[in-house]
C-alpha cells in the first residue's frame, strides 16, 4: 500500500507539473512571438509606404536571431507578398494560409506556431505580417519534464519499498522465533523448554506468559503421572475382588424380561436365561418350596413380589431341574429398581447357593456327638486364627483410614456402608453424615443424570470395573472434580455391593484445561504463521502442513498428508540433489542442509515452478528425527529485484538524456534547494549569470551579492526578494520577469527574462525551486536597431523625430 500510494500521488503531481509547464511555455511563446511580429511590423511601416521591398526584407532578415523562426512574410493591404524571409534550412516555397485582412490571430499545430499580426498606420491597416515558428523546443521541454518526473517517481517507489521491507523485518522476526519455539514444544512435548524473552514489547509479554504456562503444565504433568500410578494399583485390587465373587446376580425389567444374568447365576440355577414370561419361571427353572415337591405359585415368587414393591431378604427355595435332579437349596434376596420419580423399573436379585450348608447341617446333626470333642480342640485354633484375622483387619483398616484417597463401600443400591476419614477433606462432611446416603447426593446437579446413567450401564452390562470423572458439591457448596473407580462386589456372581476409590482431581482438571488452551494457542500460531510451515519425518514424508503452505503450493493438508516432500514440491531435475543431501544427513549427521536459509525452485499443484526461500531445522521426537521447514514464496521479491535492476538502468539512461537536454537547451535552467543551494544547472545558466557550480561543494545562489539588479529602465533598483526564484521558494509561480543585471566590476549589463516555479513533494511541501533564465540582450539590441532604422526613414521623408 505504501508503494501504491507513492506511485499514485507522484503520478498525479508529475502529470500536473508537465501540463502546467507545457501550457506556460505556450503562453510565453505566443507572447514573445506577438512581440516579435509587432516589432517587425512596426519597423516595416515606412518600407511598405515607400514600397521599399529591400528594406522590408532586411528588416525580416534580422529576425534570424530567432533560431526557431522558419518563415516570415509581409503582405500588403491587398494580400500580396511584399517581402519574405526563410531560414536557410526551411522550405523557401512555403506559402501561408492567409486569414482575412485585418484579423490578428495565432495558431498551434503539431509542429508549428503561426502568428498573424496587422501592420497599421494611423490606426489604418496597411499590411499583415505572417510568421511560422517550429516547436522542437516544446518537444524537448516535454521530454525533459517527463523524464525528470519519471526519475522522481522511481526514487519515491524505491524509498517506499525499502521502508516497507525494513518495517516488515522487525515485526516478523520475533513472531517467527516464537512460532519456532512453540512448535518445538508441540512436537517434543517437552515442557521443560523455555522461550527466550527479548525486550518488553507485547510479544515479549506473551513469551513470558507462555514460559509461566509451561512451568505450570510441567508441574501438573508430574502430578498426573503420579495419580495414574496410584489409580492402576487400586484398579488391580478392585478387579481381583469382583472376579472372585461367587453369588449369582440377576436383573429384570418391569415386564419380567432379563436384563442381566451373570455366570454365577447360571451355575447356581443350572440353566441359562430364557425369554419366557415371569409366570413360567417356577415351572421352567424348577423352583420348589424347600423340602417339598410343590412348585412355587407365580404370585409367591420373590421376583413377582419385588416387582410389586416388596424387598426380599434371604428367601429360601429349592431348585430342581434336569441339570440338578437332586435339587439345590438357594437363598434369594431382591430389591426393586426405581427411577427418579419412584416408579418401579425392574428388580435386582442375589442368588446364594446354600446346598452345601444344608447338607452340612444334616451331617452336623448326625455327627454332632463325634464332633463335640473336635470342636473343643478346634476352638483354641479358631481363637488364634480370629486373633490373627483381627490384627490383619486392623492393619488393613489403619491403611484405609490414613490413605489420602477416599475409600468407601456401598450396598447394591449404592447406599454408603463405609467411608474412610479422608471424606472430610474432600467433601467437608464427617463419616457419620455420609453413611447410609447415596453418592448421587454429592453429585453436582447438572451431572446427576449422567452419573446415574453411567453406573446403571455398569450394572446392566456386567462391567466389573469402571473409571469415571464428575464434579461434586462439598458441604461448603464448593465444586470439586473427582475421579472414581468402582468395582462390583459379587457373591457367587451376584452383585451385593460396590467398592469405590475416589480422589480429588480438581487441580488436574485445571491443568488439563490449561493444557487444552495452550494446545489451542499453539495451533492458532501454527495456522496463522506468515510463512508456509511443513513438517516431515526421517523418511521424507509430510506430517504437518499449515494453511499458508496450502496457499503457496495449492494442495490441502488432506492431499499431501503421508506423501513424499521431495516428489510433491521439488522439481524433477533437483530431486536427486535434494535426496543426496537428505540421506547424507541421516547417514552422517552433517548439517549442510539444516539451519541455513536456502533459495531453490519449487513446484505447486499446477506444476508451475517458482522460487522459494527455505530454512529447515531438525528435532527428535520419541527417538526419531523430524524436520521442520519454513518456506517463503520469493518469486515476487525476485521479480521486484529484476525490475529494480532494469529501473536503475533506465534511471541512468534518463540521467544521461536529461544532461544532454539541459546542456543543449537554449535557456538557462537552475534548480536550488530550500537553502538556495544550486543542485542542478546547465551551461547556459552558468554562461548567463556567470556562476560556476562546484559539484563537490554546494554553491549558494545570491544574485544581490554578485550583481546590481535594475528594472528595465536601468535606473530603478530591483528588490532581490522579488526575484522569481525567491518567490518560488515561498510557493509562488512567476512568469517572464524582465530585469537588468549589472556586473559591478566591469559595468557590463545584461537584459534577462526570468521565470520561477516551486517543486512540491507528495504532501505539497516545497522541496526545491526551478528557474528559467533567458538572455534577451541581443533581442533588445535588435529592437534598438529597428528603432534607429525607422527613425532614419522618418528623417528621409521629413517627419520629425519621435519624442523621447
N, C-alpha and C positions, 0 to 999 in steps of 0.2 A: 504494500500500500504506500509505503514511503517513496519508493521508486516511481510508482504510478502517479502519485501526486506531484512529484518533482517534474516529471515529463509533461503532465497536463498544464501546470501553471507556467512552466518555462516556455512551452509551445505557444500558449496564448500571448505571453509577453513578447516573444520574438516576432510572432505574426503582426502584432500591433506596431512594434518598432519598425518592421520592414515596410508596412503600408504607410505609416506616418512619414518615414524618411523618403519614400518614393514620391508621395504627394507633395512633400516640402520641396523636393528637388524640382518637380514640375512647375510649382508655383514660382520658385525663384528663377527658373529658366525662362518662363513666359515673361516675367517682369524684366529680366535682363535683355531678352530678345526685343521686347517692345521698346526699351530704351535705345537699343542699337538702331532699330528701324526708325525711331523718332529722330535720332541724331543724324542718321544718313539722309532721311527725308528732308530735314531742315536745311542741311548743307547743300542739298540739290535744288533748292528753290530757284536760286539765281541761274543755275545751269539750264533748268527747264525753261525759265522765262526767256533766256537768250539763246535757247536751242543749242547749247554748248554740250554736245554729246561726249566729247573728250573729257571735259571737266567732270561730267557726271560719272563716267567710267572710272576716272581717277579716284573720285570720292568712294565709289563702290570697291575699287581695288584695295583701298586702305583698310577694308574690313577683313583682309587676310589674317590679321592678328587673331581673329576668331577661328581657332583651329577646327571647330565643329561646324562652321558655316560652309554649306555646299554650293548654293546658288543664291544670287541676289539680282533682282530685275526692277528697273524703274519704268513705269508705264505713264504715258501722258494722259491727258484728260479724255482722250478718245480710245484709250485702251491699247495703244500701240507701244511696242517696246522702244523705249528711249535710250536706255543704257542697261548693261548687264555685267555681272561678274560671276565667274565659275571657278571653283577651286581646281587646281591642276589635275587632281585625280578624280574629279567628278565628271558627270555627263554634260558636255558642252551643248548638246542639243536639247537639254531638258526644258520643258515649257510648263509654266504654272497654269493651273486651272483657276483662272481669274474670277473672283466674285464680282458682284455688281459694283460699279464705280461708286465711291463714297462709302463703302461698307468696310469697317475695320473688324478684323477677327483673327483668331489663331486656331490651329487645328493640329491635334496629335494623331499620328498614325503609328503603325507598329515600329517603324524605323526612323521617322522624321517628325520635326515640328515645323509647321508653316505659319508665317507671320505676314499679315496684310495690314499695311498702315497708310492712311491718307496723307498726301502732301498738300498742304493748304497755304494759300497766300491771302492775307486779309480775310481769313475765315472762309475762303472760297477754295474748293478742291481743284488743284491743277495737275494732280497725278496720283499715282499709287505705287508704293514700294512693296515688293514681294521678296521674302527671304525664306530659304529652306535650310534647316539645321539637321544634322544627324544626331541620333540618340545613343551612340555607342557608350558615351559616358554614363547614361542612365542604366544601361545593362551592367556596366562594371559596378556601379553603386549597388544594384540589386544583388549581384553575386557576392560582393564584399559583405554587405549587411547580413545576407542569408548565411554565408559561411561563418561569420562571427557568431550569429545566433546558434548555429549548429554546434560550434565549439563550446559555447556556454552551456547548451543543453547536455552535451556529452559529459562535461565536467560535473554538472549537477547530478546527473544519473550516477556517475561513479562515486561521488561523495555519499549520496543517499544509500547506495547499495553497501558501501564499506561500513557505514554506521549501523545499518541493519544487521549485517553479519556479526559485527562486534557485540551488539546487544544480545543477539541470539546465543552466542557462545557463552556468555557469562550467566545466562539464565538456564540453559540446557545442561551444562556440565554438572552442577550439584544434583540435579534430578537424576541424571544418568548414574552417578555414583550411588545415589540412594537406591535406585532400582537394582543395580548390580548386587549390592549388599543384601537387600531383601530377597532377591532371587536365590542367593547363596543359602540364606536361612531356610527358604521354602524347599529347595532341592535337597539339602543335607539334613533338615530337621534338627540342626544343631543350635539349640537356643543359648549356647554359651557365647555365640558370636555377638560382638558389639559393633555398632556402626560408628564411624568417625565423625565427630561434630566439628564443623568448620564455621566459625563466625557466630553471629547472633541473629540471623535473619529468620524468616518463617520456616524455611527448610531445615535450618539447624534446630529450631524448637521442635519440629516434627521428628527429627532424628533422635533428639534426647528423649522424647516421649516413647518412641519405638524401643530404645535401649531399656527404659524402665519397664515397658511391657514384656520384653524378652526376659528380663530378670524375674518378673513375677511368674511368667509361664514356666521358666526353668524350675523354680521352686515348687509350683503346683504339680509339675510333671513328676517330680520325685515323690511327692505325696501320693499321687495317683498310683504309681508303681507299687508303693508300699501297701496301699489299700487293696490292690488286686491280689497281692500275695496272701494277705490275711483272708480275703474272700475265698480264694481257692482252697485254703485249709478248711474253712468252715463248710464249704460245699462238699468236700470229700467226706467229712463226718456225717453230714445230713443224708447223703446218698446211701451210705452204709446202713443207716438206721432204717430207711424206707425199704430197701431191698430185702431186709430180714424180717419184715412184718409178716405174721402168719395168719391173721384174721382175714375173712372174706369181706368185701365191700361191694354193695350193690346200690345203684341209684336209679330210681324210676321217675317218670314224669307224672303229671296229674291224671293221665289216662292209663297208667299202669304199664307203659312201654319202658323197656330197659334203656337206660342212658349210659350206664357204666356197670361193668362186671369184671372184677379183677381175677387174675389166675387163682388166687387162694379161694375165691368163691366157687370156681369150677371144681377145684379139688375137694372142697367140703361137701357140696351138693352132689357131685359126681356126674353132672351134666352141664352142657354149655347153655348159654342163654338162648331162648327161642322166642319168636314173635307170636305170643299167644295171649289171649285175654287173661286178666287177673283172676277171673272166676275159675280158670282151668289150671291154675298153678298147683294147687294141692294135689289134684289128680295126676297131672303130668310129672311133677317132680317127686311125688310120693311123700307128702307132708302129713304125718300122723301125730295124734296125741301121744305123749310118752307112755310106754308100757301097755299100749292097746293096739288094736287093729282098726281103729276108727280114723278115717280121713278127716282132717280139719275142715269145717264148713268155711266157705268163702268169706262170710262176714266176720268169722273169728280169726282169719289170717292176720298176723301182725302187719302185713303190708296194707291190707284194707283199712285197718284201724288207724294207721299212720296217715293215710290219705284223707281220713276224716278228722284229722287234727290231734289224735292221741299220740303220746310219746310212750314207746315200748322199751322196757328195761329188762334184759335177760329173760325173755320168754323162752321156755324150753319146749322144743318139738323134736320129733324123730323123723329122719329122712330115710325112706326105704324105697329103692327102685331097682331096676335091673343091674345098675352098676354097684349098688350097695344092698345086696339081698338080705344081709344080716341086720341092716339098719344102723344108723349113727345118730347119736344124740347131739343136738345143736342148740346153742343159746343165741337168740336173736334180739338185737337192740335196734330201735328205729326212731328217727326224728323226721317230722315233716319239714320240707323246704318251702320257704315263703318269700314272696317278693317284697319290695319296699312298702307296698300297700297292705301287707299282711295276708294276701291271698296265697293259698297253698298251690305250689307249682310242682310238687313232687315229693319224694321221700328218699332218705338215705338210710341204709341198713348195714349193720355189722353182724357177721356170722362168725360164731366161735364154736369150734368142734370140741365137745366135752365127752366124746365117746370113751376115750381113754380114762378120763376122770371117773366116768360112771363104772367102767369095768374095774377100775382101781378101787372104787368104793365097795364093790361086791367082794373083790378079793380081800379087801381090808377086813370086811366083816367076817369072812371065812378064816382069815389068818390072824385075827386080832390077838388071840391068845399067844400065838407063836411070835408075834412081833412086839409084844409089850416089852420084853427084855431088850430086844434090838432097839426099840425106841429110847429106852433108858440109856443104852450105850451111845446111841447116836445123838442124844440130847446135848451131851458135852461137846461133841464135834460140831453140832449145829450152832451152839452158842459161840464157839470160837470163830466159825465161819461168819456168823452175823456180826461179830465184832470187827472182823476184817472188812466185811461189806460196809459197816458203818463208817470205819475210817476212810475207806475208799470214797464213799459218798460225801463225807465231809471235805475231803481233798478236792473232789470234783466241784462241790458247791463253792468252796473257797475260790477256786479258779473262776467259776461263773460269776460269783458275787463281786469279784475285783477286776473283771475284764472291762475295758473301756467301751466295748460294743454292748448293745442291749440284746440280751438273750431272753427269749420268752417261749412259753409253751401255751398251746390253746387246744380246746377240745374240737371235735369235728365241726361244731357250729361256728368256730372262730372266736369263742369267748376265752379270755386270758385265764389260765390256771396257774401260771407262774411268770414272774418277770424279775430280773435282777436289779440291783440298786442303780445301775447306770442309766435307768429310765429317768431318774430325777434330773440329771444333767441334760439329757436330750429333750425331754418333754416338759420338765418343770413339775410333773406330777409325782407323788410318792407311790410306792408299790401298792399300798392298800387302796389308793384312789383308782388304780387301773385294774386290779384283779376283778374278774367277772365281767369286764366290759369287752367290747369288740374293738379290734384295731381300727375298724372303719370309723369309730367315734373320733379318732385323732386326724383322720384324713381331711385335707383342705376341701372345702365344699365342692368346688368345681371338678375335683378329681374323684369324688366318692364313687360315681357310676363306673368310671374307667377301672378303678382298683377292684371294685366288686366283680366286674365282668372278667377281669384278668384272673382272679383266683377261682371264680366259678369255672372258667375254662380249664384251669389246672385240675380241678376236681373232676370235671366231666371227661376230660381226655386222659385221665390217669397219669398225669405228669408228676413224677416223683419229686422233682426239684425245680424251682423257678427262681429267677432273679428279676426284680422289678424295682424301679425308682419312682418316687412320687413325693409331693410336698405334704407336710403335716402342719397343724396348728398347735403350738405349745400352750401351756397354761397362761402365759403372758400374751397370747394371740400373735406370737411371732411365727413367721413362716420359715420352716426348715425343710431341706431336702434330705430324704433318707434313701438308702439302698437296702432292700430287704431280700434275704434269702430264706425261702420257705421250703421245708422238707415235710412230706406227709409221714405221719406215724401210723403204721399199719399193724394189725394183729391178724395173722393168717389172711393177708391180703385185704383186710377190712380197715379202712381209714378210721382211726379213732381220735385223731388229733393232728396237731402240727407242731413242729419245732422251727423256731424262727430266729434269725440273727439280723439285727438292724444296726446300721452305722450311719453317722452323720456325714453327708457328702455335700453339705451346703457350699463349703469352700471349693470343693472340686467342681461343682456346677458353675460357680462363678468363674473358675479358671477355664472351664470348657467354653463358657460364653465369651470370655476374653480371647481365648484361642480362636474361636469361630470368627469373632470380629477382626482379629489380626489376619486370619487367612483371607477374609473378605477384602481387607485393605490391601493385602499383598496382591490379590487377584486383580483389584482395581488398578493398582500401579502397573501390573503386568499388562493389563489390557490397554491402559492409557499411555504406555511408553511411546515417546515420539518416534522411535526407530523400530524397525522390524526386529523381533526377538525370537530366535529359533534355538531349540534345544535338541541335540541329537545324542544317541548313545555311542558306545565304543564300536558298534557295527555300522555307524554312519546313518542310522535310521532316525527319522524325525519323531520326537516325543512331544514337544510343545511348539505352538505356532500362534503368535498373538495377532489381534486384528490388524495392526499396521503391516504385518507380513502378508496377510490376506490382501490388503490394499495394494501393496507394491507388486506382489507376484500373481495375484488374481485367483489363487486357489484358496478354498476354505480349509479349515483345520481337518474337517472330516475327509477331504480329498487327499491330504498329504500325510495324515497320521499313519505311521508304520511304513512309510515309503522312504526310499533312499534319497538322502540330501544331494548326493552327487548327481544321480540320474535326473533329478527333478529340476535342479537350479543351475548346475554347472554346464556350460556349452560343451558339445562333444569333443571339440579339439583341445579343451583344457581339463577334461576329466582324468586323463592319465596322470597329469602333473599333480592334481589335487589328491588322487588316490595314493600316489607315491609319497607325498608329504604326510598324509593322514596315517598310512601304515608305518611310515618311518617313525612317527611319534609313538605309536603304540608299541613298536618293537624296541626302540632305543631310548625313548623318553626325551629326545631332542625337541626343544620348544620353538623351532623356527617359525611354525605356523601359529603360535599362541601369543596373546597379549601384544600383538603388533597390528597397527592399522594398515590394511592392505586394500589396494584398488584392483578390481577384477571385473571381468564381464560375467553377466548372469542372464538367464532366460526366464520369461514369465509364462503364464498359461497359454498365451497366444503364440508362444515360441519365438517371441521377439527378444533380441539381445539389447541389453542396456548396461550402463556402468554403475557399479555399486562400490561402497566403501564398507569393509567388514573387519571387525575385530572379534577374536574368538578367545574364550577363557575355558580352562579345564577345571572340573570339580570331581569329587569322589563321593558316590552315594552307595552305601551297602557294599563297599569294596570294589565297585565298578566305576569306571570313568564315564562322565558325561561332558558334553561340550556345549557351551553357551555362546551363541554368535549374535552380535548386534550388527544389523545390516541397514545401511542408509543408501537410498537412491540418489546418486550424484550426477545423473545424466543431465539434469537441468543446470547444475553448477558447472559441469564441463562445457555445456553449451554456452553459458554466460562467459566462461573464461575464453572460449574461442571467439565469441562475439567481441569481447573486450580487446583481444589482440587485433582484430580487424578494425575496431573503433580507434585504437591507438594509431594504427597505420593511417586511417582516414584523417585523424586529427593532425598528424604530422604533415600529411599531404595538404590539408586545408591551411595549415600554418604557412606552408611554403607559398600556396596560392595567395593567401592574404598578404604576405610580404610583397609578392610581385605586384599585386593590385595597388597596395599603398605606395610602393616606390614608383609606379607608373601613372598614378592619378595626377590630374592637372592641378589639384588643390592641395593645400596643406592640411594634414589631419593630426590632431593632438588629443590624446586620451590621458587624463590625470585622475589620481585617486582623490579621496575626500580631503587630503592634506595638500592638494595642488602639486603633488609629485608626479612627474611625467612617467607614465607606464608604457606608452606607445606613441610613436611619432614617425612620420615619413620624411624623406629628404627634402620634399617641397616645403614642409613646415619649418624644418631647420634652416632652409635657404631663405625663407621669407622673414622669419623673426630672428634669425642669426643665433639660435641657441643650439648648442651641440649636446646630445644626450649621451651620458656615460652609462653603458649597460651594467657596470658594476656598482656605481654609486647613484642613488636616486637624485634626479635634477628637479629643483623647485622652480615652478613657472611663476615668475614675478615680473609682470610687464612694467610696473611703475619703477622698479629698480633698474631696468635696462633701457627703457625708452621714456621720452616725453610723449604724452598722449594728447591729441587735439581733436576737436570736431573738424568736419571737412572745411570749415572756414579758415583753418590753420592758425587760429588765434585763441579760440576758447578751449580751455583745458578740459579734457575728457576724464571724468572721475573713474578710477580703476575699479571701484566696486560695481560699476555698471557694465563692465566687460561681460560678454556672453558666457564665458567660462565660469566667472564668479557667480553669475545668476543661475547657471545650470547646477552648480553645487548647492544652490538653495532650492532647487526644484523647478526653476523657471526655464522655459524654452525661448530662445531668441533667434530671429531670422535677420540676416543681412544688415548688420550694424556697420556703417561706413565711418572710418576714422583715419587720422594721420598718426603714424608712429615716426618719431624723430630720434636718430642716434645722437645723444648729447655730445659725443666726441667729434664726429665727422660732420654733424649738422645735416646729414642726408635724411631725406624724408621718403616715406613710402605711404601710398594710399591703399588701404586694405579694407576688405569686406569680411566680417567675422560672424559666424553663426554658432550657437551653442545648444546642446541637448543634455539633460541628465540621463544617467544609466541607472535603472532601478533593478532590485532583486525581486524574487517572487513575493516578498512581503511589502513591496512598494517602498523599500528603504533605498535612499541614494547611496550607491556604492562607488560611483565614478561619474565623470563628465567627459563628453567628446565635443571638440570644437573644429569647425571647418574654417580655413583661412584662405582667402583669395587675394592675390596682389593685382590691383586694378590700376597701378601707376601708369602702365602703357596705355590702357583704355582712356585714362584722363588726358594723357598727352595727345592721343588721337582726337579727343573732343576739342582740346585747345587748338590743334592744327586745323580742324574743320571750322572752328570759330574764326581762326585767322583767315582761312580761305574765303569764308563768307564775307568777312569784312573787306577783303580785297575786292570782291565783285561789287560790293556796295559802293566802294570808293570809285570804281571804274564808271559806274552809271550815275554818279553824282549824289548818292544817298549819304546822309550824314552818319557819322559813327554812332553806333548804339550807345546809349548812356550806360555808364558803369553802375 
